[in-house]
Amino acid sequence: QVQLVESGGGLVQAGGPLRLSCAGSVRAFSNYAMGWFRQAPGKEREFVAAHSWSGISTYYADSVKGRFTISRDNAKNTAYLQMNSLKPEDTAVYYCAARFRVGTYSYRLEYEYDSWGQGTQVTVSS
């Protein structure tokens, strides 16, 4: 398993940007697919974005497509979620997750990931 620590959350006005970071403590970070999920109050945790371990593919929820960008810097063992044009409905606790590259998976399901961060709060004011 990978220890993951998110940072970068906070309070932002609607329309503004925010960048989340997820630092992983593992030797071969490049062997892990990385995902971002979020959980709003009273709702289930939902998929936001994912980045394949190979670096070739990215995946997004329809609700964030065109506004959010997932990226990674393997040399820094860090994944990022750049969030632009934020909306009040983006308010949630954001979690990063990691999954070792073995196997075939959709990248969009919680159970496909075996390591999770503690979460970082993002609040978007209207």
TAKA-V144584 format. One line per field, one symbol per residue. phi: phi as a letter, one per 30 degrees, with the letter a starting at -180 (. if undefined). burial: b if it has 24 or more other C-alpha atoms within 12 Angstrom, else e. A space follows every 50 residues. Layout:
phi=???
burial=???
This chain:
phi=.cdbbdajdlcbdejdcabcbbcccadceddcdbbbbbbdeibddbdcab bdddidcbbbdedceiccbcbabddchbcbbdcchdbedddadcccbbbd ddjcadicceddccbbddjbdbbccd
burial=ebebbbbbbbbbeeebbbbbbbbbbeeebbbbbbbbbbbbeeeeebbbbb bbbeeeebbbbeebeebbbbbbebeebbbbbbbbbbbeebbbbbbbbbbb beeeebbbbbebbbbbbebbbbbbee
